[in-house]
Amino acid sequence: MDPITIGILGVVVLLVIIALGVHVGVALGVVGVGGMALLMGFDNAFNLATSSMYFNNANYALVTLPLFILMGLWGAAGGISKRLYDGLLVWTGKMRGSLGIATILGCAAFGAVCGSSIVTAAVFAKVSSPEMRRHGYDKRIAYGITASAGMIGMLIPPSILAVIYGILTGLSVGKLLLGGIGPGLLLTALMCLNVYYLARFRQDLIAPQEMPDYTIKDKLKTLPNFWPVIVTGVIIFGGIFGGIFSPTEAAAVATVVILILLIVTMKRHCVPHIVSGIKETATTSAMIFLTMAGACIFSRYLVVTGISDAVVQLIIDAQLNNYVLLGILAFVYLILGALMDSTSMLTITIPILHPIIEELGIDPYFFAVFMIYASQIGIITPPFGLSVFTVKAVAEPDVSLEDVFAGSMRYFYIMVAGIPILMFFPQIITFLL
């Protein structure tokens, strides 16, 4: 059988296996090894798969990934998110939609501590959504904001997806982390403007709030609430940008700072949180590493069958305008986002797309952050909507899954609106690189 035909059949089999509920990492590995075995024999396929998998997952930069996860979990346990939210409420004061705006700003600030959109969404769904409801927010809006604003936590460094993308392509993880700052701030601004609009013109969704009139003195008193995020941000942003730390070193130092904060805050009650954070980090990291190992094997399979070269040549021959190509790929990611998580999307597609981008001369760092942004929109789209399911799990009893999806869809359109903005103004991503 022709290698290209075997490659196409392998992609079809992969999609079928994933649809049956098999873990993406296992599906990628099984299809990759099986397909290569048909072409080069089982022994050669097994040797190529194991060596590729080892050298990919033995990459020193991958140490950053569990550190970022652990930092977010310990930060949430240490009460950083609650103090952030309380401090931001004082600063937003009587502003229309201040509770919702404080939640969005809190997610952006907590993103400097947590590299996961799901953890960010879950934390603020517990901290701020009930508070918004008590002040007259419709429950769909209250939980839709937290489910959607969690995406900002994946864009603002540290970002787990930036680390994964860097490992898959060999791009600088430090530059990828810095590239997420602009899109994160853009999405923060767009979401805050929407909340302000709703508070002003849709009082059936956000009722007028009776908030205290805080003085400058009151606001200055809240400054200690922000110091953990400021210190962590200086370590990660300043350390990497200033060349003081590598991303791995910055992650290690920042994690130690968060651990000290947790111990100081919780004192003798900190031990269960420390242990649970380590256990959850191990579980989450193992799942991501398995997915990356499977993706490495599958990417070798695509190379052996010639699918990668064929796709690259097909797109080059089509002579598509770069804007058209980016728009098509973003649309594909929106569809994939309804079916699988962001890590799976990137690990499956990037080994194919990265060579195309290099051949077409598109800035790989711009493209990387652009696709990470597009992949994250899937966290609130049905039927997968991982962020929506996570928020539902911690929401109040009278909040249904349909309520969270309905509230999130308003922000889905805002996230989609960010795609053409980034396409036509790439400097939003590249200005720090």
C-alpha positions as CSV (number, residue, x, y, z in Angstrom):
1,M,0.0,0.0,0.0
2,D,1.2,3.5,-0.8
3,P,2.8,5.3,2.2
4,I,0.5,8.4,1.6
5,T,-2.6,6.2,1.7
6,I,-1.4,4.5,4.9
7,G,-0.9,8.0,6.4
8,I,-4.4,9.2,5.5
9,L,-5.9,5.9,6.9
10,G,-3.9,6.5,10.1
11,V,-5.4,10.0,10.5
12,V,-8.9,8.6,10.0
13,V,-8.3,5.8,12.5
14,L,-6.9,8.3,15.0
15,L,-10.0,10.4,14.8
16,V,-12.2,7.3,15.3
17,I,-10.3,6.1,18.3
18,I,-10.4,9.5,19.9
19,A,-14.2,9.7,19.3
20,L,-14.5,6.4,21.1
21,G,-13.1,8.0,24.2
22,V,-9.5,6.7,24.2
23,H,-7.0,9.1,25.7
24,V,-5.4,11.2,23.0
25,G,-1.9,10.3,24.0
26,V,-2.6,6.6,23.8
27,A,-4.4,7.0,20.5
28,L,-1.6,8.9,19.0
29,G,1.0,6.4,20.1
30,V,-0.9,3.3,19.0
31,V,-1.7,4.7,15.6
32,G,1.8,6.0,15.1
33,V,3.6,2.7,16.0
34,G,1.0,0.6,14.1
35,G,1.3,2.7,11.0
36,M,5.1,2.8,11.0
37,A,5.2,-1.0,11.6
38,L,3.3,-1.5,8.3
39,L,6.0,0.5,6.5
40,M,9.2,-0.5,8.2
41,G,8.5,-3.5,10.4
42,F,7.6,-3.6,14.0
43,D,11.2,-3.7,15.4
44,N,12.3,-0.6,13.5
45,A,9.0,1.2,14.3
46,F,9.3,0.4,18.0
47,N,12.9,1.6,18.1
48,L,12.1,4.8,16.3
49,A,9.1,5.5,18.5
50,T,10.9,4.8,21.8
51,S,14.0,6.9,21.0
52,S,11.9,9.8,19.7
53,M,9.6,9.7,22.7
54,Y,12.6,9.6,25.1
55,F,14.5,12.5,23.6
56,N,11.3,14.6,23.4
57,N,10.2,14.0,27.0
58,A,13.7,14.2,28.5
59,N,13.9,17.8,27.4
60,Y,15.2,19.9,30.4
61,A,12.7,22.7,29.6
62,L,9.8,20.4,30.4
63,V,10.6,20.9,34.1
64,T,8.9,24.2,33.7
65,L,5.6,22.6,33.1
66,P,4.9,20.9,36.5
67,L,6.4,23.9,38.2
68,F,3.9,26.2,36.6
69,I,1.0,23.9,37.5
70,L,2.2,23.5,41.1
71,M,2.6,27.3,41.4
72,G,-1.0,27.8,40.4
73,L,-2.4,25.2,42.8
74,W,-0.4,26.4,45.8
75,G,-1.2,30.0,44.9
76,A,-5.0,29.2,44.9
77,A,-4.6,27.4,48.3
78,G,-2.7,30.3,49.8
79,G,-5.6,32.7,49.2
80,I,-3.9,34.8,46.6
81,S,-7.0,34.9,44.4
82,K,-9.3,36.0,47.2
83,R,-7.0,38.8,48.3
84,L,-6.6,39.9,44.7
85,Y,-10.3,40.1,44.2
86,D,-10.9,42.0,47.5
87,G,-8.2,44.5,46.6
88,L,-9.5,45.0,43.1
89,L,-13.0,45.6,44.4
90,V,-11.8,48.6,46.4
91,W,-10.0,50.0,43.3
92,T,-12.9,49.6,40.9
93,G,-15.3,51.0,43.6
94,K,-18.4,52.6,42.2
95,M,-17.5,51.9,38.5
96,R,-20.4,50.3,36.6
97,G,-20.0,46.6,36.6
98,S,-17.2,46.8,39.2
99,L,-17.6,43.3,40.5
100,G,-17.4,41.7,37.0
101,I,-14.5,44.0,36.0
102,A,-12.7,43.1,39.2
103,T,-13.2,39.4,38.4
104,I,-11.7,39.8,34.9
105,L,-8.8,41.9,36.2
106,G,-8.3,39.3,39.0
107,C,-8.1,36.5,36.4
108,A,-5.5,38.5,34.5
109,A,-3.4,39.2,37.6
110,F,-3.8,35.6,38.9
111,G,-2.5,34.5,35.4
112,A,0.9,35.7,36.6
113,V,0.8,33.0,39.3
114,C,-1.1,30.3,37.5
115,G,-0.4,28.8,34.1
116,S,-3.7,27.1,33.6
117,S,-7.0,28.6,32.3
118,I,-9.0,25.8,34.0
119,V,-7.5,26.4,37.5
120,T,-8.0,30.2,37.1
121,A,-11.7,29.7,36.1
122,A,-12.4,27.3,39.0
123,V,-10.8,29.5,41.6
124,F,-12.7,32.6,40.6
125,A,-15.9,30.7,40.1
126,K,-15.7,30.0,43.9
127,V,-14.4,33.4,44.9
128,S,-16.3,35.9,42.8
129,S,-19.3,34.4,41.1
130,P,-21.4,34.0,44.3
131,E,-20.5,37.6,45.2
132,M,-21.6,38.9,41.8
133,R,-24.9,37.1,42.2
134,R,-25.5,38.6,45.7
135,H,-25.2,42.1,44.1
136,G,-27.7,41.5,41.3
137,Y,-25.8,39.8,38.5
138,D,-27.8,37.2,36.5
139,K,-26.4,33.8,37.3
140,R,-25.6,33.1,33.7
141,I,-23.4,36.3,33.5
142,A,-21.8,35.7,36.9
143,Y,-20.6,32.2,36.0
144,G,-20.1,33.0,32.3
145,I,-17.5,35.7,33.2
146,T,-15.4,33.3,35.3
147,A,-15.6,30.4,32.8
148,S,-14.4,32.7,30.0
149,A,-11.9,34.9,31.8
150,G,-10.0,31.8,32.8
151,M,-8.6,31.9,29.3
152,I,-6.6,35.0,30.2
153,G,-4.7,32.9,32.7
154,M,-3.3,30.8,29.9
155,L,-2.2,33.8,27.9
156,I,-0.5,35.8,30.6
157,P,2.8,34.1,31.5
158,P,3.3,31.6,32.9
159,S,1.5,29.5,30.3
160,I,1.5,25.7,30.1
161,L,0.6,25.8,26.4
162,A,3.6,28.1,25.6
163,V,5.9,25.5,27.2
164,I,4.3,22.7,25.3
165,Y,4.5,24.6,22.0
166,G,8.2,25.4,22.6
167,I,9.0,21.8,23.2
168,L,7.2,20.6,20.1
169,T,8.8,23.1,17.8
170,G,12.2,24.1,19.4
171,L,11.2,27.7,19.7
172,S,12.3,29.8,22.7
173,V,9.9,29.2,25.6
174,G,10.9,32.5,27.1
175,K,9.8,34.4,23.9
176,L,6.6,32.4,23.7
177,L,5.8,33.4,27.3
178,L,6.4,37.0,26.7
179,G,4.3,36.9,23.4
180,G,1.2,36.0,25.4
181,I,1.2,39.3,27.4
182,G,-0.3,41.4,24.6
183,P,-3.2,39.1,23.7
184,G,-3.9,38.6,27.4
185,L,-4.2,42.3,27.9
186,L,-6.3,42.7,24.7
187,L,-8.8,40.1,25.9
188,T,-8.9,41.6,29.4
189,A,-9.8,45.0,27.9
190,L,-12.5,43.6,25.6
191,M,-14.1,41.6,28.4
192,C,-14.1,44.6,30.8
193,L,-15.7,46.8,28.1
194,N,-18.5,44.2,27.6
195,V,-19.2,44.1,31.4
196,Y,-19.3,47.9,31.5
197,Y,-21.7,47.9,28.6
198,L,-24.0,45.3,30.2
199,A,-24.0,47.3,33.5
200,R,-25.0,50.5,31.7
201,F,-27.5,49.2,29.2
202,R,-28.7,45.8,30.3
203,Q,-29.7,46.2,34.0
204,D,-31.8,43.1,33.7
205,L,-28.5,41.2,33.5
206,I,-26.4,43.3,35.8
207,A,-28.4,45.3,38.4
208,P,-27.0,48.7,39.7
209,Q,-24.7,48.0,42.6
210,E,-24.6,49.8,45.9
211,M,-20.8,49.9,46.5
212,P,-19.0,51.9,49.1
213,D,-17.3,55.1,48.1
214,Y,-13.7,54.1,48.8
215,T,-11.1,56.8,49.5
216,I,-7.5,56.9,48.3
217,K,-6.5,55.9,51.8
218,D,-8.7,52.8,51.6
219,K,-7.2,51.9,48.2
220,L,-3.7,52.3,49.5
221,K,-4.4,49.9,52.3
222,T,-5.1,47.1,49.8
223,L,-1.7,47.3,48.2
224,P,-0.3,44.4,50.3
225,N,-3.0,42.2,48.6
226,F,-1.1,42.5,45.4
227,W,2.4,41.9,46.4
228,P,2.5,38.1,45.8
229,V,1.4,38.7,42.2
230,I,3.8,41.6,41.8
231,V,6.8,39.6,43.1
232,T,5.9,36.6,41.0
233,G,5.5,38.7,37.9
234,V,8.8,40.5,38.5
235,I,10.5,37.1,38.8
236,I,9.0,35.6,35.7
237,F,8.7,38.7,33.4
238,G,11.7,40.6,34.7
239,G,13.8,37.6,35.1
240,I,13.2,36.2,31.7
241,F,13.1,39.5,29.8
242,G,16.2,40.8,31.6
243,G,18.2,37.6,31.0
244,I,18.6,36.9,34.7
245,F,16.7,33.6,34.7
246,S,15.9,31.0,32.1
247,P,12.2,30.1,32.1
248,T,12.9,27.0,34.1
249,E,14.8,28.9,36.7
250,A,12.2,31.6,36.9
251,A,9.5,28.9,37.4
252,A,11.5,27.3,40.2
253,V,12.1,30.6,42.1
254,A,8.5,31.7,41.7
255,T,7.2,28.3,43.0
256,V,9.4,28.6,46.1
257,V,8.0,32.1,46.7
258,I,4.5,30.8,46.4
259,L,5.3,27.9,48.8
260,I,6.7,30.3,51.4
261,L,3.5,32.4,51.1
262,L,1.4,29.3,51.5
263,I,3.3,28.3,54.7
264,V,3.1,31.8,56.1
265,T,-0.6,32.2,55.4
266,M,-1.8,28.7,56.4
267,K,0.8,27.9,59.0
268,R,0.3,24.4,60.4
269,H,-2.8,23.9,58.2
270,C,-0.6,24.2,55.0
271,V,0.6,20.6,54.9
272,P,-2.6,19.1,53.4
273,H,-2.6,21.8,50.7
274,I,1.1,21.2,49.9
275,V,0.5,17.4,49.6
276,S,-2.7,17.8,47.5
277,G,-1.0,20.3,45.2
278,I,1.9,17.9,44.6
279,K,-0.4,15.0,43.9
280,E,-2.6,17.0,41.5
281,T,0.5,18.3,39.8
282,A,1.8,14.8,39.3
283,T,-1.5,13.6,37.8
284,T,-1.9,16.6,35.5
285,S,1.7,16.5,34.4
286,A,1.6,12.8,33.7
287,M,-1.4,13.3,31.4
288,I,0.3,16.1,29.5
289,F,3.6,14.1,29.2
290,L,1.6,11.1,27.9
291,T,-0.1,13.3,25.3
292,M,3.2,14.8,24.2
293,A,4.9,11.4,24.0
294,G,2.1,10.1,21.7
295,A,2.2,13.3,19.6
296,C,6.0,12.8,19.1
297,I,5.4,9.3,17.9
298,F,2.6,10.3,15.6
299,S,4.6,13.2,14.1
300,R,7.4,10.7,13.2
301,Y,4.7,8.6,11.6
302,L,3.5,11.5,9.5
303,V,7.1,12.2,8.3
304,V,7.7,8.5,7.5
305,T,4.4,8.3,5.4
306,G,5.1,11.6,3.7
307,I,1.9,13.2,4.9
308,S,3.7,16.2,6.4
309,D,5.6,17.0,3.2
310,A,2.5,16.5,1.1
311,V,0.4,18.9,3.2
312,V,3.2,21.5,3.2
313,Q,3.4,21.3,-0.6
314,L,-0.4,21.4,-1.0
315,I,-0.7,24.6,1.0
316,I,2.3,26.2,-0.7
317,D,0.9,25.3,-4.2
318,A,-2.5,26.8,-3.2
319,Q,-0.7,30.2,-2.9
320,L,-3.1,31.4,-0.2
321,N,-2.8,34.9,1.2
322,N,-1.3,34.7,4.7
323,Y,-4.4,36.3,6.2
324,V,-6.6,33.8,4.5
325,L,-4.5,30.9,5.7
326,L,-4.5,32.3,9.3
327,G,-8.3,32.7,9.1
328,I,-8.8,29.2,7.9
329,L,-6.5,27.7,10.6
330,A,-8.3,29.7,13.3
331,F,-11.6,28.4,12.0
332,V,-10.3,24.8,12.1
333,Y,-9.2,25.4,15.7
334,L,-12.6,26.7,16.7
335,I,-14.1,23.4,15.3
336,L,-11.5,21.3,17.0
337,G,-12.0,23.2,20.3
338,A,-15.5,21.8,20.4
339,L,-14.1,18.3,20.3
340,M,-10.9,18.2,22.3
341,D,-8.7,20.1,24.8
342,S,-6.1,22.6,23.8
343,T,-3.1,20.4,24.6
344,S,-4.4,17.7,22.3
345,M,-5.2,20.1,19.5
346,L,-1.6,21.6,19.6
347,T,0.2,18.2,19.9
348,I,-1.7,16.8,16.9
349,T,-1.6,19.8,14.6
350,I,1.6,21.7,15.3
351,P,4.0,19.0,13.9
352,I,2.2,19.5,10.6
353,L,1.7,23.3,10.7
354,H,5.1,24.5,12.0
355,P,7.0,23.4,8.8
356,I,4.3,25.2,6.7
357,I,4.7,28.4,8.6
358,E,8.5,28.3,8.3
359,E,8.2,27.7,4.5
360,L,5.8,30.6,4.1
361,G,8.0,33.0,6.1
362,I,5.4,33.8,8.8
363,D,6.9,34.8,12.1
364,P,6.8,31.5,14.1
365,Y,6.4,33.3,17.4
366,F,3.5,35.4,16.2
367,F,1.9,32.2,14.8
368,A,2.5,30.2,18.0
369,V,0.8,32.7,20.3
370,F,-2.0,33.3,17.7
371,M,-2.8,29.6,17.6
372,I,-2.6,29.2,21.4
373,Y,-5.2,32.1,21.5
374,A,-7.4,30.3,19.0
375,S,-7.1,27.0,20.7
376,Q,-8.2,28.4,24.0
377,I,-11.5,29.6,22.7
378,G,-12.5,25.9,22.8
379,I,-12.6,25.9,26.6
380,I,-16.1,27.4,26.5
381,T,-17.6,25.9,23.3
382,P,-20.0,23.0,23.5
383,P,-20.0,20.1,23.7
384,F,-16.5,19.8,25.2
385,G,-16.1,23.2,27.0
386,L,-13.7,22.0,29.6
387,S,-13.8,25.4,31.5
388,V,-17.6,25.3,31.5
389,F,-17.7,21.8,33.0
390,T,-15.1,22.8,35.6
391,V,-17.0,25.9,36.6
392,K,-20.3,23.9,36.8
393,A,-18.6,21.5,39.2
394,V,-17.8,24.3,41.7
395,A,-20.9,26.4,41.1
396,E,-23.9,26.9,43.4
397,P,-26.5,24.2,43.3
398,D,-29.1,26.1,41.3
399,V,-26.7,26.8,38.5
400,S,-27.1,24.4,35.5
401,L,-24.6,23.5,32.8
402,E,-26.8,25.2,30.3
403,D,-26.6,28.4,32.4
404,V,-22.8,28.5,32.3
405,F,-22.7,27.7,28.6
406,A,-25.3,30.5,27.9
407,G,-23.3,33.0,29.9
408,S,-20.1,32.0,28.3
409,M,-21.3,32.3,24.7
410,R,-21.5,36.1,25.0
411,Y,-17.7,36.1,25.6
412,F,-17.1,33.5,22.9
413,Y,-18.0,36.2,20.4
414,I,-15.6,38.6,22.1
415,M,-12.8,36.0,21.9
416,V,-13.5,35.4,18.2
417,A,-13.4,39.2,17.6
418,G,-9.9,39.1,19.0
419,I,-8.7,36.9,16.1
420,P,-8.9,39.4,13.3
421,I,-7.4,42.1,15.6
422,L,-4.4,39.9,16.2
423,M,-4.1,39.0,12.5
424,F,-4.0,42.6,11.3
425,F,-2.0,44.0,14.3
426,P,0.6,41.3,15.0
427,Q,2.6,43.8,17.0
428,I,0.3,43.0,19.9
429,I,2.1,39.7,20.1
430,T,5.5,40.6,19.0
431,F,6.2,44.0,20.6
432,L,8.1,42.5,23.5
433,L,10.1,39.9,21.4
